[in-house]
Amino acid sequence: MDLEISKDLADYMYNLVEKIVNEVGPRMPCSPQEAEGAKAIKDELEQTCDEVVVESFTCHPKAFLGWIKIILVMTFTSMLLYLFMQWVFGPFILIFSLISFSLTFLSFLIMWEEFFNYNEFIDPIFRKKTSQNVIGRIKSKEEQKKIIIFSSHIDSALQFNLLKLIGWGFIPLAFLGILVILTWLIISFINVSIILIGFFSLKGIFFWSTIWMLIIGTPCFIFLFFFVPVGDKGNVVPGAVDNLSSCSVIIGLGRYIKNHQELIPKNTEIRLISFGCEESGLRGSNRYCSAHLEELNNSNTIVINMDGLETPDGFHVIEYEPTTRTRHSEEISLKLLKAAEFVGIQAKRFGAGRIERILGKLSGGSDAASFTKQNIKAGFLNSADWKHRSSNYHQNSDTPDKIKKGTLENALKICISFLMNEAKN
């Protein structure tokens, strides 16, 4: 099908990205700029939606990446305690061993819960702040029986210093750092087990292993310690591709629907949502799911989440997110692929390959994961140019010019095509 997006609508979407970047600027989670960006999104949605609400919530935004410094210090301290243990006697050997192991075990637990599960495990030790989700509702003209959500996020990331410095080279460095922590966890467990049994004479069995762990790990730990800047210094990322690109598409979709009411499937409410605090561990979408879970389940809700729209010919339907081990709805993924094909856009399934699974361990999660984890059917659409993206991903160079012409139009076409197919059913 040849679906045409008018030049006026296309220009509007690109201009909106540029307008927010120029007038609001970087929008790190819970910042005044994020709130200002949310207001800009609200103002635009009010022109097309039947109702627009802003739902405020609280979270601890610095916890999501703040845990990195904590576990690095704890692991390094654990290794030093083991070395110091060689010069103590009696019960102090057991005390040092237990503290050393406890620090390592807790470090791994924090990393696992905060990053690989996106749980708010140590969040309360960080300062609580306020963010917001912006929800535009296009209500059903008949009795509502279904909800279709198109979502994005308004916040931008803290700058990733390491990525700016060494590009994708940070991935093997991060993997090596994690490997050192896991190896030291095993060593410290064996050590404390030996000491608990009473073999105090074997307290130095891993002395040279520890030295090598320090030699290998210290450079990794130093680099990772400065992964993101301290305080507000990292609030320099314009976030055009990630993720004003998607915000502009859902707003553009609202404008298109206003002039094409036949797109709205029968008994269906369409919600256009821009979440806050995606870059601090999906806190905004998590809060929304928690607050509306009963309603979403009772309304047969499906979610189309978009993030990182950068290139018109590189669309991917992300089926699996390796970091959080989240597999999105196969039904929705296939519908997205069909929608893209229907309007002549090539989209590929992404996430099932072995290399994708390995590298994706450190890629993080998307707002779609918040819904999938609550058993709400969700799909994830992305068109990032990952081959060259290390030059602007989560950096101050993520500017409007990085969104290639045709990208936003194609994303909008896929969304429109998805609604057309839903309206037929």
C-alpha positions in Angstrom: 0.0 0.0 0.0 1.3 3.4 -0.9 0.7 5.5 2.2 1.7 9.2 1.9 2.7 11.4 4.8 2.1 15.0 3.9 5.1 17.3 3.8 3.5 19.6 6.4 3.1 16.7 8.9 6.6 15.4 8.2 8.1 18.9 8.7 6.1 19.3 11.8 7.6 16.2 13.4 11.2 17.1 12.6 10.6 20.7 13.7 9.1 19.6 17.0 12.3 17.6 17.8 14.4 20.7 16.9 12.2 23.0 18.9 12.4 21.0 22.1 16.2 20.5 21.8 16.7 24.3 21.2 14.1 25.6 23.7 14.3 23.0 26.5 17.7 21.3 26.0 19.0 18.2 27.7 16.4 16.5 30.0 18.0 14.1 32.4 15.5 12.2 34.6 13.7 14.3 37.3 15.3 17.5 36.1 13.4 20.8 35.6 14.2 20.4 31.9 12.5 17.0 31.8 9.4 18.6 33.3 9.6 21.4 30.8 9.8 18.9 28.0 6.8 17.1 29.4 4.8 20.3 29.3 5.8 20.8 25.7 4.6 17.3 24.8 1.3 18.0 26.8 0.7 21.2 24.9 1.1 19.4 21.5 -1.1 16.4 22.5 -3.9 18.8 23.7 -4.4 19.9 20.1 -5.5 16.4 19.0 -6.5 14.3 22.0 -9.8 14.2 23.8 -8.0 14.4 27.2 -4.4 14.9 28.3 -3.3 14.3 31.8 0.1 14.6 33.5 0.7 12.0 36.2 3.4 12.8 38.6 5.4 10.2 40.5 8.5 10.0 42.7 11.6 7.9 42.3 15.3 7.9 43.0 16.8 8.7 39.6 20.5 8.6 40.5 20.2 5.0 41.8 20.1 3.3 38.4 23.7 4.2 37.5 24.8 5.2 41.0 25.1 1.6 42.0 28.1 1.2 39.7 30.4 3.3 42.0 29.1 1.5 45.1 29.8 -2.0 43.9 33.2 -1.1 42.5 34.3 0.4 45.9 32.8 -2.6 47.7 34.6 -5.2 45.5 37.9 -3.4 45.7 37.6 -3.1 49.5 36.7 -6.9 49.6 40.0 -7.7 47.8 42.1 -5.5 50.1 40.5 -7.1 53.2 41.5 -10.5 52.0 45.1 -9.3 51.5 45.1 -7.7 55.0 43.8 -11.0 56.4 47.2 -12.5 55.9 48.6 -10.5 58.8 45.9 -11.1 61.3 45.4 -14.1 63.7 42.7 -15.9 65.6 39.1 -14.8 65.2 40.1 -11.8 63.1 40.8 -14.2 60.2 37.1 -15.3 60.3 35.8 -11.8 60.7 37.9 -10.5 57.7 36.8 -13.4 55.6 33.1 -12.9 56.4 33.3 -9.2 55.7 35.2 -9.7 52.5 32.7 -12.3 51.1 29.7 -10.3 52.3 30.9 -7.2 50.4 31.4 -9.2 47.2 28.1 -11.0 47.5 26.2 -7.8 48.1 28.0 -6.1 45.2 26.8 -8.9 42.8 23.3 -8.8 44.3 23.1 -5.0 43.8 24.3 -5.3 40.2 21.8 -8.2 39.5 18.8 -6.5 41.0 19.4 -2.9 39.8 20.6 -3.6 36.2 19.7 -7.1 35.2 16.3 -7.0 36.9 15.7 -3.3 36.9 14.4 -3.6 40.5 14.7 -0.7 42.9 16.9 -2.6 45.2 19.0 0.1 46.8 17.1 3.1 45.5 16.0 4.4 48.9 19.6 5.4 49.8 19.5 7.9 47.0 17.6 11.2 47.0 13.9 11.0 46.0 12.7 13.3 43.2 9.6 13.9 41.1 9.0 13.1 37.5 5.9 12.8 35.3 4.2 10.8 32.6 2.1 12.6 29.9 -0.9 10.6 28.7 -3.1 11.7 25.8 -6.4 9.8 25.3 -8.3 9.5 22.1 -11.5 8.0 23.4 -13.7 5.4 21.7 -16.9 6.6 20.3 -18.5 3.3 21.4 -18.2 1.3 24.6 -14.5 0.9 25.3 -13.3 -2.7 25.3 -9.7 -2.3 24.2 -6.8 0.1 24.7 -3.9 0.6 22.2 -0.9 2.5 23.6 1.8 4.1 21.5 4.6 5.1 23.8 7.9 7.0 23.9 10.0 8.7 26.6 10.7 12.4 27.1 13.9 12.2 29.2 17.4 12.1 27.9 20.3 10.1 29.3 23.2 11.2 31.3 26.3 11.4 29.1 28.2 8.1 29.0 31.8 9.3 29.4 33.3 5.9 28.6 31.4 5.5 25.4 32.5 9.0 24.3 36.1 8.1 25.1 36.5 4.7 23.6 33.3 4.0 21.6 31.9 0.5 21.7 35.2 -0.5 23.3 33.5 0.1 26.6 31.5 -3.2 26.1 34.5 -5.6 26.4 35.8 -3.4 29.2 32.5 -3.7 31.1 32.3 -7.4 30.5 35.8 -7.8 31.9 34.9 -5.8 34.9 31.8 -8.0 35.5 34.0 -11.1 35.0 36.4 -9.9 37.6 33.6 -9.4 40.1 32.1 -12.9 39.4 35.5 -14.5 39.6 36.2 -12.8 42.9 32.8 -13.8 44.2 33.7 -17.5 43.6 37.2 -17.0 45.2 35.9 -15.3 48.3 33.1 -17.9 48.7 35.7 -20.7 48.6 37.9 -18.8 51.0 35.2 -18.1 53.6 34.0 -21.8 53.3 37.6 -23.0 54.1 37.9 -20.6 57.1 34.5 -21.6 58.4 35.5 -25.2 58.4 38.5 -24.2 60.4 41.4 -24.5 58.0 43.0 -21.1 59.1 46.3 -22.3 57.8 44.9 -22.0 54.2 44.1 -18.3 54.6 46.7 -17.3 52.0 45.8 -19.9 49.4 44.4 -17.2 47.0 46.9 -14.5 47.8 48.5 -14.4 44.3 45.1 -14.9 42.7 43.9 -11.8 44.5 47.0 -9.8 43.3 46.1 -10.7 39.7 42.5 -9.8 40.2 43.6 -6.4 41.4 46.1 -6.0 38.5 43.4 -6.9 36.0 40.4 -5.3 37.7 41.8 -2.0 38.9 42.1 -0.3 35.4 38.5 -1.6 34.6 37.2 -0.3 37.9 38.8 3.1 37.4 37.3 3.5 34.0 33.9 2.3 35.1 33.9 4.5 38.2 33.8 7.5 35.9 31.2 5.9 33.5 28.9 8.9 34.0 29.7 12.4 35.4 28.9 13.3 39.0 25.8 15.3 39.8 24.2 17.4 37.0 27.3 17.6 34.9 26.1 14.8 32.7 22.9 16.7 31.8 24.3 17.6 28.3 22.6 15.0 26.1 20.0 16.6 23.7 18.3 13.3 23.2 17.1 13.9 19.7 17.3 10.3 18.5 16.9 8.9 22.0 14.1 9.7 22.3 12.4 12.9 21.0 12.2 11.1 17.6 9.6 8.7 19.0 7.8 11.5 20.9 7.4 13.4 17.7 5.9 10.3 16.0 3.3 9.7 18.6 2.3 13.3 18.4 2.3 13.1 14.6 0.1 10.0 14.9 -2.4 12.0 17.0 -2.6 14.7 14.3 -3.1 12.1 11.6 -5.9 10.3 13.5 -7.7 13.6 14.1 -8.1 13.9 10.3 -8.7 10.1 9.8 -11.1 9.0 12.5 -11.8 5.8 10.5 -8.4 4.6 11.7 -9.7 4.1 15.3 -10.7 0.4 15.7 -14.2 -0.1 17.0 -14.5 -0.1 20.8 -10.9 1.0 21.1 -9.3 3.9 23.0 -5.9 5.0 21.8 -3.4 6.4 24.2 -0.3 8.4 23.3 2.1 8.3 26.2 5.5 9.9 26.8 7.1 8.5 29.9 9.5 10.2 32.3 12.6 8.6 33.8 13.1 5.8 31.2 16.8 6.5 31.4 16.8 5.8 35.1 15.6 2.3 34.9 12.1 2.5 33.3 10.7 4.2 36.4 8.0 6.1 34.6 6.5 3.2 32.7 6.8 1.0 35.8 4.8 3.6 37.8 2.2 3.8 35.0 1.8 0.1 34.9 1.4 -0.2 38.6 -1.1 2.6 38.8 -3.3 1.3 35.9 -2.7 -2.4 36.0 -6.2 -3.5 36.7 -7.6 -1.2 34.0 -5.0 -2.3 31.4 -5.7 -6.0 32.1 -9.5 -5.6 31.9 -9.2 -3.6 28.6 -7.2 -6.1 26.6 -4.4 -3.6 26.3 -1.6 -3.8 23.7 1.4 -1.5 23.6 3.6 -0.3 20.8 6.8 1.3 22.3 9.2 3.2 20.1 12.7 4.3 20.9 15.8 5.4 19.0 14.4 6.3 15.6 17.4 7.2 13.5 17.4 5.7 10.0 14.6 5.1 7.5 15.9 1.7 6.2 17.0 0.1 9.5 13.7 -0.7 11.3 13.8 -3.6 13.8 11.1 -5.2 15.8 12.9 -6.1 19.0 11.5 -9.4 20.2 13.9 -10.1 23.1 15.7 -7.8 25.5 18.7 -9.7 26.8 19.6 -7.5 29.8 16.3 -8.1 31.6 15.6 -11.4 29.8 12.3 -10.0 28.6 10.6 -11.6 25.6 7.9 -9.4 24.1 4.6 -10.6 22.6 5.2 -12.7 19.5 1.7 -11.7 18.4 2.4 -8.0 18.5 5.9 -8.4 17.0 4.4 -10.2 14.0 1.7 -7.6 13.7 4.4 -4.9 13.6 6.3 -6.7 10.9 3.1 -7.2 8.9 2.2 -3.5 9.3 5.7 -2.5 8.0 5.4 -4.8 5.1 1.9 -3.5 4.3 3.3 0.0 3.6 6.4 -1.2 1.9 8.9 -0.7 4.7 11.5 -3.4 5.4 11.6 -4.3 9.1 13.6 -7.2 10.6 13.1 -9.3 13.6 15.8 -8.6 16.1 16.9 -10.2 19.3 17.0 -13.9 18.8 20.5 -14.4 17.5 23.4 -15.6 19.6 25.6 -12.5 19.0 22.6 -10.2 19.8 22.0 -12.1 23.0 25.6 -11.7 24.2 26.1 -8.1 23.3 22.6 -7.2 24.4 23.4 -8.2 28.0 24.6 -4.6 28.5 22.2 -2.8 26.2 19.6 -2.1 28.9 15.8 -2.3 28.7 13.0 -0.4 27.1 9.6 0.9 28.4 8.0 -2.1 26.6 9.6 -4.3 29.2 7.6 -2.7 32.0 4.4 -3.9 30.3 5.6 -7.3 29.2 6.7 -8.1 32.8 3.1 -7.4 33.8 1.8 -9.8 31.1 0.5 -7.0 29.0 1.1 -7.6 25.3 3.8 -5.2 24.0 6.0 -4.7 21.0 9.2 -2.6 20.6 10.0 -0.7 17.4 13.5 0.7 16.9 15.5 2.0 13.9 18.9 2.9 15.4 22.0 2.8 13.2 24.0 0.7 15.8 27.0 0.4 13.5 27.8 4.1 13.7 25.8 5.1 16.8 28.7 5.0 19.2 29.4 8.5 18.1 26.2 10.0 19.4 24.5 7.4 21.7 23.9 9.0 25.1 26.3 11.8 24.2 26.1 15.5 23.6 26.2 14.9 19.9 22.7 13.3 19.8 21.3 16.3 17.9 18.3 16.6 15.5 20.6 16.2 12.4 21.2 12.6 13.5 17.7 11.7 12.6 17.9 10.9 8.9 15.1 12.2 6.6 12.4 9.7 6.0 12.8 8.0 9.4 9.9 9.7 11.2 7.6 9.4 8.2 8.3 5.6 8.0 7.8 5.1 11.7 4.5 7.0 11.5 3.5 4.8 8.5 4.1 1.7 10.5 1.9 3.0 13.3 -0.9 4.0 10.9 -0.7 0.6 9.1 -0.9 -1.2 12.5 -4.1 0.7 13.3 -5.5 0.0 9.8 -5.0 -3.7 10.4 -6.5 -3.6 13.9 -9.5 -1.8 12.5 -10.1 -4.6 10.0 -10.3 -7.2 12.8 
